Amino acid sequence: MSIKRVLTIILIYFFSVCSFANLDSKPTYIPIFSIDERITELTSQSESKVVNIELKLKNIDFNKLNSAEQYLYLMIQANGVQNTDEVTKPHQQVINYLSQAKALESKINTEQLNRIAFIHLYKKIAHSYAGTGQFKKAYDAKNSFIAKYDTFLKKERNKHIFELEEKYEMNRKKNTHALLNNQSTLKALEISESLNSEVAQRRNIYIVGVLVVIFLLLLVRLFFINKHTSDLSKEDMLTGVRNRKSLFTYGQNLIKRCIDERIGLCLLAINIDDFKRLNDTHGDYIGDEVLKKFALLGIESMRTRDVFARLEDATFIAVLPESTEDEAKAIALHLKAKVGAFNFNYVGIHKKIAMSVSIVELSESLNNFELLLNTGMNTLYEIKDNGGNNVKIYQLYT
């Protein structure tokens, strides 16, 4: 084998490895960090010359802060230096603090960086660059501040415009409705006047016929609109499953039927473990995505005759007619396995989602929906108190 052929094979292998390496790389999702109230308050107070920033920062451990909090922490220190050493004007020290803060930008969500508290860094550092004679850097920083502030203002303006447009559209619909009512009144007057002649009577018969058809079409349309509105009122706006009101109505009627027909029934009270911490860590948007996917997995795990509803926050209720405790437990374990096996990496959650389930069966002592629900919730609280991530059947001790 020639040296030229060997080199060709080595180059082909090298480029193949590089290509596969590039395919495996994925952008890292950066969540919006929550900000400690102390940091938020000190950011505002640090603009004042009467606040002792150094004393207040002693109670905050910089290393335990997230990237966004560290960013604001460094800005507070820069403000503190300006306030305490105004005579000596320590611009270089201010630049050092703010440069450390800028270095954290790659670890912070872009949307969070575009908030007003973070944008002010560029205005402050531009002032200090100018104070040390670094006018090119001061110019660039001031331009960055202006661009970011302009983007912030445009976003706020668009939000305001959207609210105004929504309000305008509502008023337009009201005016259109009022105009249609006035037009209907005028038509009625025209019909009344035209009854004085035979020709008018024939014309009126035709008009009345058309109006009747239109009226019937409107009634049909109104019927479907009311039906659609009624269906929406039964759904949870976020997840699409039954809401609390619909759950209570359906549950009471179903339990009455099961008692009358002597049919078994079980109720499952389900809660996502540590959902509040997950929501606080990753933000409301990610929390909502988890709830929506959890609801879909819940619906998939139910039978066609079962009902799956959202009671509140991360708590769901399943009503299982014609089922025993063993059947209900099998369904609960099936749902728990589906949720535990689902990969939430696509929303930035890299750990398994755990859940707790309590099971309560319809009996002589638990013979109405509210009793079943309250018992299920109390049992669920017991599971949560014992660490969660469990399925438990309520047992009545006599």
Buried (B, 14 or more C-beta within 10 A) or exposed (E): EEEEEEEEEEEEEEEEEEEEEEEEEEEEBBBBBBBBEBBEEBBEBBEEEEBEBEEBBEEBEEEEBBBBBBBBBBBBBBBBBBBBEEEEBBBEBBBBBBBBBBEBEEBBBEEBBBBEBBBBBBBBBBBBBBBBEBEEBBEBBBEBBBEBBEEBEEEEEEEEEEEEEEEEEEEEEEEEEEEEEEEEEEEEEEBEEBEEEEEBEEBBEEBEEEBEEEEEEEEEEEEEEEEEEEEEEBBBEBBEBBBBEBBBEBBEEBBEEBBEEEBBBBBBBBBBBBBEEBBEBBBEEBBBBBBBBBBBBBBEBBEEEBBBBBBEEBBBBBBBBBBEBEBBBEBBEBBBEBBEEBEBEEBBBEEEBBBBBBBBBBEEEBEEBEBBBEBBBEBBBBBBEEEBBBBBBBEEEE
